[in-house]
């Protein structure tokens, strides 16, 4: 008898009686077999490691088929709660999607030592590493990649899902024919058609300007994914990102955050000399700061650069590029970046940049707002080279799902003096 308004923890073998009419015996759950994963799969070499999870190659014992398995080690305390949020978010999204250009979930196992997510294997690895090894892609190769990415993203957006962390590290290459799959749904979120979200998250180089707004103004939608894909499209065609903190100079005192918020990017010569106007127009439309004017994923799929149809006379090829002046673009290399989640409330601005008269760009905007050549494109084939400074993949920071506690440090937010 415990007594009225009293309680104690049940122990194995305790009898519970309710009004002398029902009697139960409490038993602790007996130990279960928690090695189901290893019974069905053989764990092989490590493929990658993040902040919360490690990815391995595994083989299904019954068929010999190879898969990737993402293992979340069980921890304690706050780190476990953060990991659980990422894990449950990713499992929830993965269980509800099925598309040839999304990395799909095959099985899950909750074992004593961790949670195992068995995923499709992309044998060619990350798009990031392919960009590093090849330096850039041709327009036709890039078009092949982006038709698939737009289709996969349309599938998500049609179901109210924002990915929120699109970057080359999260795009997997399935074969040498450049079949690609969008993966890592740890930051993905389901929202309604007319809804928005406010969390400051993503990866700095790829994050949309509306995510960097002060907390009280920060409202963003599925359009952030289009911006991120626009950054990836830019990188695929030239080998380096449109926004970079390495562009900060005394003559151009604008941090990465400020470049993104102002939409300040350009197409420097000689790296863009052989890329067609339609590709640049699509990038311009994807990297439009005003969300209402930014192209949607459905419109991306209908863009002439994707469809191959010639635009009509009424179609505009305007973009929203900024003039960066005399910049050394050879310093702007592609580097692996950690996905970050932060609680910072604001990102500071400097004054707007001043245009320089130096003709260092392939294109600039004239007074009518049209893109024009700065110089004749003579012998363009010989001039098409990539930036001189390259970094080996093993020098880059390891990928992590939620990573560091701040998105930009104080120098980035306030500007350097």
FENVENHU-V393764 format. One record per backbone hydrogen bond with DSSP energy under -0.5 kcal/mol. CO is the residue of the C=O (numbers start at 0). NH is the residue of the N-H. If there is no record, write none. Layout:
BEGIN
co=CO nh=NH
co=CO nh=NH
END
This chain:
BEGIN
co=2 nh=5
co=10 nh=13
co=13 nh=25
co=14 nh=16
co=15 nh=23
co=16 nh=18
co=17 nh=20
co=17 nh=21
co=21 nh=17
co=23 nh=15
co=23 nh=25
co=25 nh=12
co=31 nh=33
co=33 nh=111
co=34 nh=38
co=35 nh=39
co=36 nh=40
co=39 nh=60
co=40 nh=42
co=41 nh=58
co=44 nh=56
co=47 nh=54
co=51 nh=72
co=52 nh=49
co=53 nh=70
co=54 nh=46
co=54 nh=47
co=55 nh=68
co=56 nh=43
co=57 nh=66
co=58 nh=41
co=59 nh=63
co=64 nh=59
co=66 nh=57
co=67 nh=118
co=68 nh=55
co=68 nh=70
co=69 nh=71
co=69 nh=116
co=70 nh=53
co=70 nh=72
co=71 nh=114
co=75 nh=78
co=76 nh=80
co=77 nh=81
co=78 nh=82
co=79 nh=83
co=80 nh=84
co=81 nh=85
co=82 nh=86
co=83 nh=87
co=84 nh=88
co=85 nh=89
co=86 nh=90
co=87 nh=91
co=88 nh=92
co=89 nh=93
co=90 nh=94
co=91 nh=95
co=92 nh=95
co=93 nh=96
co=98 nh=101
co=100 nh=181
co=101 nh=103
co=103 nh=119
co=106 nh=117
co=108 nh=110
co=108 nh=115
co=112 nh=73
co=113 nh=110
co=114 nh=71
co=114 nh=116
co=115 nh=108
co=115 nh=117
co=116 nh=69
co=116 nh=118
co=117 nh=105
co=117 nh=106
co=118 nh=67
co=120 nh=122
co=121 nh=124
co=124 nh=172
co=125 nh=129
co=126 nh=130
co=127 nh=131
co=128 nh=132
co=129 nh=133
co=130 nh=134
co=133 nh=135
co=137 nh=141
co=138 nh=142
co=139 nh=143
co=140 nh=144
co=141 nh=145
co=142 nh=146
co=143 nh=147
co=144 nh=148
co=145 nh=149
co=146 nh=150
co=147 nh=151
co=148 nh=152
co=149 nh=153
co=150 nh=154
co=151 nh=155
co=152 nh=156
co=153 nh=157
co=154 nh=158
co=155 nh=158
co=155 nh=160
co=156 nh=159
co=159 nh=190
co=161 nh=188
co=166 nh=169
co=167 nh=126
co=167 nh=127
co=167 nh=170
co=169 nh=171
co=169 nh=182
co=170 nh=126
co=171 nh=173
co=171 nh=180
co=172 nh=123
co=173 nh=122
co=174 nh=177
co=177 nh=179
co=178 nh=173
co=178 nh=174
co=180 nh=171
co=181 nh=102
co=184 nh=187
co=188 nh=161
co=188 nh=190
co=191 nh=194
co=196 nh=219
co=198 nh=200
co=199 nh=341
co=201 nh=339
co=202 nh=205
co=202 nh=206
co=203 nh=206
co=207 nh=210
co=207 nh=211
co=208 nh=211
co=209 nh=212
co=213 nh=216
co=213 nh=217
co=214 nh=217
co=216 nh=218
co=219 nh=196
co=220 nh=223
co=221 nh=224
co=221 nh=225
co=222 nh=226
co=223 nh=227
co=224 nh=228
co=225 nh=229
co=226 nh=230
co=227 nh=231
co=228 nh=232
co=229 nh=233
co=230 nh=234
co=231 nh=235
co=232 nh=236
co=233 nh=237
co=234 nh=237
co=234 nh=238
co=235 nh=136
co=238 nh=333
co=243 nh=246
co=244 nh=247
co=251 nh=248
co=251 nh=253
co=254 nh=258
co=255 nh=259
co=256 nh=260
co=257 nh=261
co=258 nh=262
co=258 nh=263
co=259 nh=262
co=262 nh=264
co=264 nh=321
co=265 nh=267
co=266 nh=361
co=267 nh=271
co=269 nh=272
co=271 nh=274
co=275 nh=279
co=276 nh=280
co=277 nh=281
co=278 nh=282
co=279 nh=283
co=280 nh=284
co=281 nh=285
co=282 nh=286
co=284 nh=287
co=284 nh=294
co=286 nh=288
co=288 nh=290
co=289 nh=292
co=289 nh=293
co=290 nh=293
co=295 nh=299
co=296 nh=300
co=297 nh=301
co=299 nh=302
co=302 nh=305
co=302 nh=306
co=303 nh=307
co=311 nh=314
co=321 nh=323
co=324 nh=326
co=326 nh=328
co=327 nh=330
co=328 nh=331
co=329 nh=388
co=330 nh=332
co=335 nh=396
co=339 nh=201
co=341 nh=199
co=344 nh=214
co=357 nh=359
co=359 nh=268
co=361 nh=373
co=363 nh=371
co=365 nh=368
co=369 nh=365
co=371 nh=363
co=375 nh=377
co=376 nh=379
co=378 nh=381
co=378 nh=382
co=379 nh=383
co=380 nh=383
co=382 nh=384
co=387 nh=389
co=391 nh=394
co=392 nh=395
co=399 nh=338
co=401 nh=340
co=403 nh=340
co=404 nh=342
co=408 nh=412
co=409 nh=413
co=410 nh=414
co=412 nh=347
END
